[in-house]
Amino acid sequence: MQELLNRARCVADQAEVYKSQTKQESVSFQASKLKEITSTEEEAWTLRLIKDKKLGAATSTKPGATEVLLQYATNTVSFGSPINYSLPGAAELQAPRTFDPRVTSVSQQEMLDIAGDLVSALNSFDPMVKAMAAVQKATGSRSLLNSAGFLGTTEFTNWTVYFGGELVNDDGFLNVYDGFSGTDYTTETTRLKEKVIESFRLARTVATIKSGQYPVIFTPGEVSCLVNPLLACLNGKAISRGFSPFKDKIGEQAFDSRFSVIDDAQVNGAVGSKSFDREGIATARRTLVTSGRINGYMLDLQTSQELGMSPTGNGSTAGPVANNIIVPGGDASFEQMLASIDEGVLIDGTMGAWAGNPYGGQVSGNISLGYKIEKGKIVGRIKDCMFSVNVFTDLRDNLAALSHDQLWRGNFCFPYIQLNNINISTKS
Amino acid sequence: MIGGSNLKELLTNALKAAQADYCEIRVEETHTSLVLFRGKNLDQLSQTIQFGGNVRALVDGGWGFVSFNSLDDLADKVRAACAQAKAIGAVKREASMLVPVPVVVKEIKAEVKLDPRQVSLEDKVKLFSGYNDRILSFSPDITSSQVYYYDKYINVYFANSEGSYIAQEKFDIGCNMRAIATRDGVTVQEGVGMGSNNDFGCVLNKEEALLKVCQLTLDLLDAPTVKGGEYTIILDPEMAGLFVHEAFGHLSEADDITENEALRSVMTLGKRFGRDILNIYDSGLTQGNRGSSMFDDEGVATEKTYLVREGVLVGRLHSRESAAKMNEKPTGSARALDYRFPPIVRMRTTCIEAGTSLFEDMIKDIKLGVYAVGGYGGETNGEMFTFTAGCGYMIRDGKIAELVKDVTLTGNVFTTLANIDMIGQDFTYENSAGGCGKSAQSPLATSDGSPHIRVQKVVIGGAK
């Protein structure tokens, strides 16, 4: 890396070399049968150059392609993106736990056993369900070196278990999938197993609902539908380009005072954890929304410079990105939420909710897995329904409750959220 | 540049180490240039070389797959993939099934019109900078923009244990341009997309299209959110293309059908899915559109595959394995995102064939409906689909009325197909810089095509 950096410095004012190495192995079952074993090895180098306040970049996965990498980066720097910042120097880093040696030593047979156990559990519940399960382990490292003196290396592991199934019968199609991912090894799959099987059990009864406004509970996995547009609006790029409605709104009460959003790269064992971001900025736990007030944005070197603020450890090569996003829980239990609803909907799967304009706050999607709640109880699966939420107004005016239970899914950790007066559209 | 007889020899020799019912090696080198403007700034300018390969092996019905960046010790990688396949095969103990296809030894040059490599990076930056300036200078209410462009120059080398060796040169070009307007805390956006597998010309002369996008974006600032409910809708060709891809294309991918008896019975050939006017096909031969190529990633020649003819299911998309298991003919539909992934059954260019209706005839008897225009994106779970239009117009008493925003449609695939009651004459292909996602392989280059279509009873989610 040092050699490439030295050569790069001869042609540029500032330079940065990033190297990532990943080894990955996975086993998978499909349609209730063992399907395949795969293994992947990848090494990628990225070189960024700054010359005359312009930024150029090149990436290569080709072994020994240093010359082409230098040439490509040099090509781009002469008319690259105008920038006005300097690369950061050495920093004091706090390292969360991102590596678990147990992941590296898991055998292929253990992975096959974990996946096989999930598939047979679902098959014994209902042999008509075509089960799928995948278990994946990965290990690797990320290193960043720049001409200002920053040098950081992180070793990481990743352990992912994904499980679900598809049922096709006279009632139609039912897909249920769930999974978890972290840097630590675990054989604890009971909760995952039970949740998937419980979903198939609940969906056996079909319920109907009329178009109208209802109290709606989003499961932790589906709260991302509500939070993703907020993250788009809290992204430094949307702020500095002026199209985020949260521009110049720091300190303003935008949401219900029980609602907060935290970006925390320092959580031990979480997939989004890191001691430094892709640009060499130390990470920290940062509150983006506190008690309903806008408290901060996700900023990289470029956007922080444009806004006259400090970078937040959310840098990537493509603008600010979230590390781990946490919505703190409230004081309700999921059971209490259910019990409070006379007629409403539980949403546990959505389709297409990502497809709208995030800066408008309007989120609409098909409820691919949802249940009708009647008199505090789940009475059956609903189909052919859409939900429609405006996250700006509904998280301000219609937040009924947050559960104290939270669940990690990927780099998101969310509680159940109940919103009132949510529009459900269905066939007339 | 790699390739030539050395690589052929390297791959062919390494395959000799295979102890499997079937084994293949695929090596790819892709050079990408990317230009991204966001707002007034050039946000990203980069060039990338993606190089790597994989070995895929089949033993007793089980697959092993190994991917890598370095071609060193290739025979060891062949042995590793075979060992993985054997471990699965030992449990499965099934016959390995692959439909027989001709052994092909061929080197294919891309039939390029305007080669993106002949346009300097500087000229590309100038072109897209010019487009970006047009968007930003259109009106003070247009507060930001996004102009995204990439081109890929791809060489794929494929060899298998049956003696095939195919070297294919390909291009993939995509561009999306978007205007973003903000007024009084309301932000709206509209865009236009383009793409090609052989012509940089697809991104030239877009000034007029941009003016339309900018005007529509401004108009959307004042447009109300559509009122949720069930409507008769007319989809423009872009939305109809998105619909046929999401709602029917994915369902026609046979790898999901092969192992699922219940789904097989839903998708029995000969079953009626629509009215006589409905014809749907997927083609790898629509040269110029993203996703078309002569051979798929299993070395199978591509073709035009009819899925629905006169309303009746007549075909589906296959890999060699799914075709063998269903005793049907291969369609050249096994595609991989890149060397890091095994090929799975995917679409290429998915189309609703032109019909006979005129737009004015489609609209004239609709009392209250929605004309959905442009597509943000969509998703399906097989039976249900949902997708979001760029915008829509209310149809009132047979006439186009006010502009509405946040138009998201949902429905049951089978009911909706049966409810297509008019198909226009005005067929067009649609390409953009997006792509299709399946099994973590996203975005894969695909395109679609359709005329205007009319559908009865579609649920639209919207305002209270």
Interface residues (C-beta under 8 A of the other chain):
Chain A: Q30 A31 S32 K33 L34 K35 E36 I37 T38 S39 T40 E41 E42 E43 L55 G56 A57 A58 T59 S60 T61 K62 P63 A65 V68 L69 Y72 A73 N75 T76 S78 F79 G80 S81 P82 Q108 L112 M128 K130 E166 L167 V168 N169 G172 F173 N175 S211 Q213 K237 S240 R241 G242 F243 S244 P245 T317 A318 G319 M351 G352 W354 A355 G356 N357 Y359 G360 Q362 S364 G365 N366 S368 K383 D384 C385 M386 F387 S388 N421 N423 S425 T426 K427 S428
Chain B: E29 R38 G39 N41 L42 D43 Q44 L45 S46 Q47 T48 I49 Q50 F51 G52 G62 W63 G64 F65 V66 S67 F68 N69 S70 D72 A80 Q84 A85 A87 I88 V91 K92 L121 E122 V125 T143 S144 I180 T182 G185 V186 T187 V188 Q189 T225 G228 G229 E230 T258 E259 N260 A262 L263 V266 R340 P342 Y376 G377 G378 E379 T380 N381 G382 E383 M384 F385 T386 F387 T388 K405 D406 T408 T410 G411 N412 K457 V459 I460 G461 G462 A463 K464
